[in-house]
């Protein structure tokens, strides 16, 4: 039986082996600023919006919806949580108790994961990426990739988080999937080269949108979501920064207000 250390080393070698091919042009979708989009993670999917990209739940979205959007040339990004455990997911039994940390406030049934345990989480997340590939998603939106800056219940540090996030990006790209960085603002400088776009919630509300500007400088879009605030002012600021901003309700159902 292999030790945890040897398994970790094996997985690490698998993850970064693609670096030798770094000069090969990417084969996955690479969106640019100005990509119109919609995000809907709950409720019956409203496919009527005339946008270029939909962000939809990996598990709950029927294949027929993805196929319908593809017939119109719409790209589909599939959402899943990479940094937390959700007790309602079909693969919940794959997570052993020792990788489950503190619960998330206001999110019943959700707990932080010990992302240092790539030996355990690697195969689980790889299977989720395989599912995204099988469902013909064009990209993925791995959420909650900032456990190191939250009260996770584990001594996760910035280096652990960088490793895990790069692992996710490398493994998505290995499957021909674009990948977005969700929040994790303090590590953007190190992660921009590894991710194809950013998805951010409430940067205007917390006055931190400027931290996302490296994505725009790299010609990679920032998909911004706001839930409150003066729409005229927020949209004007988002448009000036070349962000693609939406106003949404917290339930992330169909309703949306696009800034442009």
Buried (B, 14 or more C-beta within 10 A) or exposed (E): EEEEEEBBEEBBEBBEEEEEEEEEEEEBBBBEBEBBBBBBBEEEBBBEBEBBBBBBBBBBBEEEBBEBBEEEEBBBBBBBBBBBBBEEBEBEEEBEEEBBBBBBEEEEEBBBBBBBBBBBBBEBBBEBBEBBBEBEBBBBBBBBBBBBBBEBBBEBEEEBBBBBBBBBBBBBBBBBBBBBBBBBBBBBEBBBEBBBBBBBBBBBEEEBBEBBBBBBEEEBBBBBBBBEBEEEEBBEBBEEBBBBBBBBEEEBBBEBEBBE
